Amino acid sequence: MIDGIDPVIHVPKRLAAMAILANAPSASFRFLRDHLQISESDLSKQMATLEAAGYVQATKSGHGRGGSTTFRMTPAGESAYRAHCTALRALLDGTGIAQDL
């Protein structure tokens, strides 16, 4: 893998979720589902992966159908996201590629 590219964040759906969370203090499950245009089961899977990596924290309120889940980026997630974005920029502008090719 290219230096700095985080394989957990790099998956497009997770990268998009992290981008949303990087620009807001938190986001609801419903907001993420609607803006990412993915199914509830897919979003649950993607967010569980980010949570297992320590990049997001989920807060649940209520129970059953009336309950809700809100996500926020953790400090570790913020750091990993910034590093990932820096690595992507370097790759895209050519500074992350060996110059003697």
C-alpha positions in Angstrom: 0.0 0.0 0.0 1.2 3.5 -0.7 2.6 5.3 2.3 0.0 7.1 4.3 -3.0 5.7 2.5 -5.1 4.1 5.3 -6.8 0.9 4.0 -9.6 1.3 6.5 -10.5 4.9 5.4 -9.7 4.4 1.7 -12.9 2.5 0.9 -15.1 5.1 -0.8 -18.1 4.7 1.5 -16.0 5.0 4.6 -13.9 7.9 3.1 -17.2 9.7 2.4 -18.5 9.1 5.9 -15.2 10.4 7.4 -15.4 13.5 5.2 -18.8 14.2 6.5 -17.7 13.7 10.1 -14.6 15.8 9.6 -16.8 18.8 8.8 -19.4 18.4 11.5 -19.3 17.7 15.2 -21.5 14.6 14.7 -23.9 13.0 12.2 -26.9 10.8 12.7 -27.2 7.4 11.2 -30.1 8.6 9.1 -28.2 11.6 7.8 -25.2 9.4 6.8 -27.5 6.9 5.1 -29.3 9.5 3.1 -26.2 11.5 2.1 -24.1 8.4 1.2 -27.1 6.8 -0.5 -26.5 3.3 0.9 -28.6 0.8 2.7 -28.9 0.7 6.4 -27.1 -2.7 6.5 -24.3 -1.4 4.4 -23.9 1.7 6.5 -24.0 -0.4 9.7 -21.1 -2.5 8.3 -19.0 0.5 7.2 -19.5 2.3 10.5 -18.7 -0.8 12.5 -15.4 -1.1 10.7 -14.6 2.6 11.4 -15.6 2.1 15.0 -13.5 -1.1 15.4 -10.5 0.9 14.1 -11.2 3.6 16.8 -11.9 6.2 14.2 -15.5 6.9 15.1 -17.7 6.7 18.2 -21.3 5.7 18.2 -23.8 7.1 20.7 -27.2 5.4 20.9 -30.3 6.9 22.4 -33.7 5.4 22.9 -34.8 1.9 22.1 -36.3 0.1 19.1 -37.7 2.0 16.2 -37.8 5.2 18.1 -34.1 5.0 18.9 -31.3 6.8 17.1 -27.5 6.5 16.6 -25.2 9.4 16.3 -21.6 9.2 15.2 -18.7 11.5 15.8 -15.0 11.3 14.8 -12.6 10.4 17.5 -9.2 12.2 17.9 -7.5 9.1 16.5 -10.0 9.2 13.6 -9.3 12.9 13.0 -5.5 12.2 12.9 -5.9 9.2 10.6 -8.2 11.1 8.3 -5.8 14.1 8.0 -2.9 11.8 7.3 -4.9 9.9 4.7 -5.9 13.2 3.0 -2.3 14.4 3.0 -1.2 11.1 1.4 -3.9 11.3 -1.3 -3.0 14.9 -2.1 0.7 13.9 -2.5 -0.2 11.0 -4.7 -2.5 13.1 -6.9 -0.1 16.0 -7.4 2.8 13.6 -8.0 4.9 14.4 -4.9 4.2 11.0 -3.5 5.7 9.2 -6.5 9.3 8.4 -7.0 10.9 10.9 -9.3 13.3 8.5 -10.9 10.7 6.5 -12.9 
